[in-house]
Amino acid sequence: MKINCRPGDLAVVVMAENVANIGRIVRIVGPHSGRGKLAMMGRGQVWLAACPQAMTWTIGSRIFLRTKGPIPDECLRPIRGNPARDSLEVKTGAPVGVVGGGQ
C-alpha cells in the first residue's frame, strides 16, 4: 500500500465526505489512535491532522467542528518540494539542468 503523507507534512485535503473540508491545508501530526468519537475504521492509514480553521466531521446525525482530527491518507496530497522541478524530472527522466546525453 502506497502512503501519500508522513508526519510533519503539509497536505491538502482532496476528498472528503464534508465538501467544506476539500482544499483545506493541514499539517500531519502523526498516525491517528483509532479511538474516540471521530474514530475511522477500515480506511487504511488514517492521520491525525491539524488545521488553523475548523474542519467538519459528521458521525450519524452529530456534527463536530474541530481543528484536529482524523483524515484518511487516501484523502490527502502532500505539499512538498518543487512541483515544477519534480514533474519535469519525471517527464524527462533526467534531473533539471541536464540537457541531452552525457558528452
Buried (B, 14 or more C-beta within 10 A) or exposed (E): EEEBBEEEBBBBBBEBEEEEBEEBEBBBEEEBEEEEEBEBEEBEBBBBBBBEEBBBBEEEEEEBEBEBBBBBBBBBBBEEEEEEEEEBBEEEEEEEEEEEEEE
